Amino acid sequence: MPRRRHAVTVRAVRQVFPTDSGAADLDPVDLVHDDVRQTDGTRPWVLMNMIASADGATAVDGTSGGLGGDADRRLLGTLRGLADVILVGAGTARAENYRAPRTPDDRVGVLRATSGRPPRPRLALVSASLALDPTALMFRPVDPADPPPLIYTATGAPSDRRQALARVAEVVAAGDGDRVDVGMVMADLSARGVGVVLAEGGPSLNHQLVAAGLVDEVNLTISPLLVAGTARRILSGPALTAPAGLRLDRVLTADGFLFCRYLTA
Ligand SMILES: NC(=O)c1ccc[n+]([C@@H]2O[C@H](COP(=O)([O-])OP(=O)(O)OC[C@H]3O[C@@H](n4cnc5c(N)ncnc54)[C@H](OP(=O)(O)O)[C@@H]3O)[C@@H](O)[C@H]2O)c1
């Protein structure tokens, strides 16, 4: 998700857990790209990335931009750089005016090339209504050779919108009626050889992924702000059958932000 406002100068990125790196300015690329992301091969590794205020709000005035800062953007860019696919719900794509994923910074770009990945991750959207503007920025490729965004929809999607979007995207039916089955989405991505999915929200889609046991890693940025209001938490939906446990793997800090990496197993 683009996080534009609240710009600050990034001071040192420091690790505070499991060991304290002291004053050293770490490059998140070194850490994040060395992490092991291996599943049993039946589906991609799913990494959920969200930012929330200290009181749990995921948006200010309807977008996440007011929560972020330079350090957060740097980490997000790093995570995007290791993803094969960026998965997002249509609500977030509309609210945040999503763009086609851009080319990662030089270092990340080199790492992508070395590991045989295409220069940019592919965007994948989930939408029942297909109320997406085919002229939106997310459908304008950085390079005409890039594969178009994937749109996962259900059988009940309006056919006129499906036809209009098929000119700028690959529209895939992955569910009946008005409900996309997130398990079918993962099966399709797996069949396409996708290894790492960066799930960027929003809270509704996150809830479904967690409820279906499809999330391997949660990267949660805690922004040093209190927001209150009606903004949702990082998961939005009914209580899970049982709380999903998380294992804290790493905590970084910069500019008053905390960057927590959790693993689900
Ligand atoms: N803080 C953060 O890191 C962060 C990250 C992401 C988003 N956000 C915020 O979260 C808010 C948006 O939240 P949200 O929960 O509405 O977003 P969302 O989960 O991105 O979008 C919900 C929409 O996605 C589609 N969708 C999701 N699951 C579906 C399914 N199983 N089948 C068919 N369609 C499905 C539907 O689109 P259609 O309506 O097109 O059918 C649904 O209305 C925004 O304010 C955004 O700024 C914050």
Ligand as a Chemical Component Dictionary entry (heavy atoms), coordinates in Angstrom:
data_LIG
# 
_chem_comp.id                   LIG 
_chem_comp.type                 NON-POLYMER 
_chem_comp.pdbx_formal_charge   0 
_chem_comp.three_letter_code    LIG 
# 
loop_
_chem_comp_atom.comp_id 
_chem_comp_atom.atom_id 
_chem_comp_atom.alt_atom_id 
_chem_comp_atom.type_symbol 
_chem_comp_atom.charge 
_chem_comp_atom.model_Cartn_x 
_chem_comp_atom.model_Cartn_y 
_chem_comp_atom.model_Cartn_z 
_chem_comp_atom.pdbx_ordinal 
LIG N1  N1  N 0  -2.671  -0.083  7.552  1  
LIG C1  C1  C 0  -2.461  -0.907  6.551  2  
LIG O1  O1  O 0  -1.379  -1.501  6.447  3  
LIG C2  C2  C 0  -3.545  -1.111  5.537  4  
LIG C3  C3  C 0  -3.360  -2.056  4.518  5  
LIG C4  C4  C 0  -4.385  -2.261  3.612  6  
LIG C5  C5  C 0  -5.553  -1.539  3.718  7  
LIG N2  N2  N 1  -5.687  -0.639  4.710  8  
LIG C6  C6  C 0  -6.928  0.123   4.813  9  
LIG O2  O2  O 0  -8.009  -0.774  4.911  10 
LIG C7  C7  C 0  -9.168  -0.181  4.302  11 
LIG C8  C8  C 0  -9.791  -1.139  3.312  12 
LIG O3  O3  O 0  -10.191 -2.271  4.033  13 
LIG P1  P1  P 0  -11.111 -3.419  3.418  14 
LIG O4  O4  O 0  -11.196 -4.476  4.459  15 
LIG O5  O5  O -1 -12.319 -2.857  2.819  16 
LIG O6  O6  O 0  -10.187 -3.855  2.265  17 
LIG P2  P2  P 0  -9.944  -5.135  1.398  18 
LIG O7  O7  O 0  -9.923  -6.389  2.170  19 
LIG O8  O8  O 0  -8.721  -4.735  0.656  20 
LIG O9  O9  O 0  -11.149 -5.089  0.380  21 
LIG C9  C9  C 0  -12.385 -5.634  0.589  22 
LIG C10 C10 C 0  -12.907 -5.871  -0.800 23 
LIG O10 O10 O 0  -12.089 -6.846  -1.441 24 
LIG C11 C11 C 0  -12.875 -7.731  -2.175 25 
LIG N3  N3  N 0  -12.888 -9.015  -1.498 26 
LIG C12 C12 C 0  -12.239 -9.349  -0.357 27 
LIG N4  N4  N 0  -12.442 -10.642 -0.102 28 
LIG C13 C13 C 0  -13.222 -11.123 -1.086 29 
LIG C14 C14 C 0  -13.769 -12.407 -1.378 30 
LIG N5  N5  N 0  -13.537 -13.481 -0.609 31 
LIG N6  N6  N 0  -14.509 -12.530 -2.483 32 
LIG C15 C15 C 0  -14.731 -11.498 -3.298 33 
LIG N7  N7  N 0  -14.256 -10.262 -3.084 34 
LIG C16 C16 C 0  -13.508 -10.082 -1.977 35 
LIG C17 C17 C 0  -14.261 -7.110  -2.225 36 
LIG O11 O11 O 0  -14.178 -6.217  -3.318 37 
LIG P3  P3  P 0  -15.392 -5.733  -4.207 38 
LIG O12 O12 O 0  -16.074 -4.709  -3.334 39 
LIG O13 O13 O 0  -14.769 -5.137  -5.409 40 
LIG O14 O14 O 0  -16.246 -6.910  -4.483 41 
LIG C18 C18 C 0  -14.318 -6.387  -0.889 42 
LIG O15 O15 O 0  -15.257 -5.357  -0.874 43 
LIG C19 C19 C 0  -8.704  1.118   3.668  44 
LIG O16 O16 O 0  -9.004  2.164   4.541  45 
LIG C20 C20 C 0  -7.198  0.936   3.589  46 
LIG O17 O17 O 0  -6.532  2.162   3.623  47 
LIG C21 C21 C 0  -4.721  -0.414  5.613  48 
# 
loop_
_chem_comp_bond.comp_id 
_chem_comp_bond.atom_id_1 
_chem_comp_bond.atom_id_2 
_chem_comp_bond.value_order 
_chem_comp_bond.pdbx_ordinal 
LIG N1  C1  SING 1  
LIG C1  O1  DOUB 2  
LIG C1  C2  SING 3  
LIG C2  C3  SING 4  
LIG C2  C21 DOUB 5  
LIG C3  C4  DOUB 6  
LIG C4  C5  SING 7  
LIG C5  N2  DOUB 8  
LIG N2  C6  SING 9  
LIG N2  C21 SING 10 
LIG C6  O2  SING 11 
LIG C6  C20 SING 12 
LIG O2  C7  SING 13 
LIG C7  C8  SING 14 
LIG C7  C19 SING 15 
LIG C8  O3  SING 16 
LIG O3  P1  SING 17 
LIG P1  O4  DOUB 18 
LIG P1  O5  SING 19 
LIG P1  O6  SING 20 
LIG O6  P2  SING 21 
LIG P2  O7  DOUB 22 
LIG P2  O8  SING 23 
LIG P2  O9  SING 24 
LIG O9  C9  SING 25 
LIG C9  C10 SING 26 
LIG C10 O10 SING 27 
LIG C10 C18 SING 28 
LIG O10 C11 SING 29 
LIG C11 N3  SING 30 
LIG C11 C17 SING 31 
LIG N3  C12 SING 32 
LIG N3  C16 SING 33 
LIG C12 N4  DOUB 34 
LIG N4  C13 SING 35 
LIG C13 C14 SING 36 
LIG C13 C16 DOUB 37 
LIG C14 N5  SING 38 
LIG C14 N6  DOUB 39 
LIG N6  C15 SING 40 
LIG C15 N7  DOUB 41 
LIG N7  C16 SING 42 
LIG C17 O11 SING 43 
LIG C17 C18 SING 44 
LIG O11 P3  SING 45 
LIG P3  O12 DOUB 46 
LIG P3  O13 SING 47 
LIG P3  O14 SING 48 
LIG C18 O15 SING 49 
LIG C19 O16 SING 50 
LIG C19 C20 SING 51 
LIG C20 O17 SING 52 
# 
